[in-house]
Amino acid sequence: MLVADEVEKRIEDTKLKIGKYEFTSRLFVGTGKYSSMETMKEALAVSCTEVVTVAVRRVKINETTSLLDYINTKKYKILPNTAGCFSADEAIRVAHLAREAGMSDMIKLEVLGNEKTLLPDPIETLKATQVLAKEGFTVLVYTSDDPIVARKLEDAGATSVMPAGAPIGSGQGILNKNNIRIILESAKVPIIVDAGVGTASDVTIAMELGCEGVLLNTGIALAKDPVRMARAMKLACESGRLAFLSGRIPKRLYAKASSPEKDF
């Protein structure tokens, strides 16, 4: 037993640092699209997430019952997001509302450019990032997988850059691994894949690339069994991170025997 404990300690990971915040779990989970609040609560619990993202527009602050009533804020860090905003000014207002309501000064910034594709507007996103960063927000920015845009967002003060693996809610997984690799090459802030994850292997791929974390919602919420899928996503995040830290073997065109080719 002592040996097992020593091994576990040796392979322990460092914490994920986002600005002044630290987290053990690298899986961020959303709260939309669940069939019921009870299912959401169970899925969050088995995912072992520490960060729960909430669309500010869905929180009825002045009503008796709110989405936040179903989330244990002592257990989870609330990450309000500006989902549904289509301009920098609108996103900035929503971020201020979240902070003034006591939700958090850590904000997931989304500024969309098109209602059909839900692709981010790079110009408005950059503008909002600059303003919110100067105002003291910890800004996690949803963006495309464009390496140039990612670098500009980091330069603008983003605390974390969150490139989409695929379009929001599409479940297509990581469509452009090469762009994610390029983003990771020069990034000095945590890169967290956000959007497009459909199943556990997508999470593993993102983590094996070297991403610091994954944020997802639909892949769990709309699974046939969201609670089981939440557990799968947790394990996938952990295994992908361990594989990245371990260092995979190089790919070869031809076989290479793992046993001696000749007897002694």
N, C-alpha and C positions, 0 to 999 in steps of 0.2 A: 504494500500500500504506500509506503514511504517513497518507493521508486516512482510509482505512478504520479504521486503528488509533485515530486521534483520535476518530472517531465512536463506536467501541465503548467507548472510555474515557468519553466524554461521557454515554452512556446506561447506564453501570454503575449497579447498584442498591446501596443500603446493605445492611448485613448484618442478619439477623433477630436481635434480642436478646431472650433469655428469661432473666431474672435475670442471673446472672454469665456465661452462655453466649452465644456468637455463632455464627451459621451462615450460610453463603452460600446453600445450597439451602433452599427453603421447602416442600419436599415431604418429609413424614415417612411412612415405609413400615413396615408390619407384617410379621410372620414366620409367621403361621398359615395353614393350609389349602392350602399348596403341595403339589403331587403328589410332590415330592422335594426334598431339601435342595439338590441341585445346581441345580434350577430356581430355588429361592429365591435362591441366591447370584448367579446370572446376572441375575435380575430386580433385585436390590438394586444390582448394579454398573451396569446401564444406566440405572437411575432417577436416578443421581447423588445419591441422598439422602445426608445426613450423620447423620441420626437414624433409628435402627431401634428400633421398639417391640417389646418381648418380654413376654409374659404370664409373670409370676413363677411361676405355678402349673405352667407347662410346662417350667420349668428344673429339671432333676434335679440339684441341687447336689452331692449325695453319691454320684452315680453316675459311672462311668468316662467315659461319653459324654454330653455335654449339648448342647442347642441352641446354646449359646454357642460350642461348638467349631467351628461352621460359619459363624460371624460374625467378621469381622476387626475386633476391638475397637480396633485402632490406626487403622482407617479410619473406623469408625462410632461415634457416640456412642450407647450403649445407653440406651433410655428404658424402664425397667421399668414395667409397668402392673398394676393391681389387678383385672384382668378376672376375673369370676366371684364377686366379693364382693357380699354383699347387706346388709351393715351397716357402719356407720362403724368399729366396733371391729375387724371382720375386715379391712377395707381398711387400717387403720392398722397392724395386725400384719404384713400382707403388705409394706407399704412399709418397715417396719423390717427385715424379712427381706432385702429387696432391698439396702438400704443396708449392712447388716451383712455381706452376701455380697460386697460390693465392686462391685455392679453400677452404682449411681449414687445420688446424693441428689436427682436430678431424677426425679420420679415422675409418671406419668400416672394420675390418680385416677379410678377408676370405682366407683361404688356403685349397683348396679342395684336396681330395685324390683319387677321381675316377670320370671320366667324365660321367659315366652312372648314378651313384647314387647321385653325387654331395655332398657326405658326406665329412665332414671336416677331414683333416689329423691332428690328435692331436699333433704329435711330431713337425711337421713343423709349426703349428699354435702357439704352445708354444714358439718355437724358435723365430718366428717373433714378438710375443708379447713382449718378453724380450728386444729385440733390439729396437723396436719402443718406448716402454715405457721409456727406458734409453735416447732416443734421444728427449724426450719432447713431443711426440705425446699423444693426448687423445685417447686411444685405446678402441674401442667397438668391442668385439671379438665374431664372429660367431663360435659356437661350437655345439657339440652333447649335448644330455641331460644327459651326464654322470656326476654325482656329483663330482667324484674325479678329472676329467679333469677341471671342472668348478672351483674347489678350487685352483688347480695348476695355472690356468690362472690368477686368482685374485692375487695369491702370486707373479706371474711374473710381475704384474703391470697393468693389465687390469683395465680400469676405469669403464667399464661395461661388464658383461658377458651376451652373447645372445644365450641361448640354443634354438635349433630348436624344434618347436612343432611337426613337421613332416618333411619329405624330402622336399627340395626346390620345390615350384611350384606344390606340390601334392594335396593341398587342403584338406588334411585329418584331419586337426585340431590338437588338443593337444592329442597325442597318449599315452603319459606316464605322467599322472598328478602326480603320486607318485614321480618320479624322479625330477620333477620341485619343488615339495614340499621340498624334501631333499636338493636341491640346495639352496632354499630360507632360510632354517633353519640356515645355517651358513654364508651366504653371507653378506659381509660388503659393497659391491658395488651394484649399481642398476642391477637387473636382468630383461632383456627385451627379451620377446619371439620373435624369428626371424625365419620365414619360416614355410610353411605348412598351414597357415591360409586360410580357404576357404569361411567362411561366418561370419556374425556378432557374432553369438553365440560362435564361437571359440575365438574371442577377449574377450568376456565377461568372459569366463572360465579362460583364462590366467590372467585377471585382478583380478578376484575373488580369485584366488590362492594366490595373493599377489605380482604378478609381478609389476614392476614399469612402464612398458610400453610394447607396441607391435610394431614390425616393419613388414610391409607387402607390397606386390606389386601385385602379380598375382591375389589375391583374389578380388582386385578392378579392375585392368587393363583388365582382361579377363571375368569379369562379363558381362551379357547381357546388363546391363545398369550401366556402371562404375561410373557415377556421383551419381546415387541413392545409389549404394553400398558404395561409399565413405562416404556418409552421414550416412548410417547405421553403418559403422565401427566406425565413430566418436562417435555416441550415445552409441554403445556397449562398447567402451573403457571407456566412462564416467560413464555408469551405473555399469559396472563391478568394477570400482574403488570405487564408492560410496558404493556398496554392501560390498566390502572387508572392507572398513573403518567402516561400520555400524556394522559388526559382525553378521553372519547368525545364526539362531537358530540351535541347535543340531538335527541331524537326529535321529528318534526314530523308533523302530520296531513296536510299537503299537500306536494307536490313543491316543490323549490327548485333551480333550474337551477345546475349547476356551471360552465357556460360562459356568456359574454355572450349576452343575449337578442337583441341587435341587432348587425349588423356595424358596423365603424367607418366 
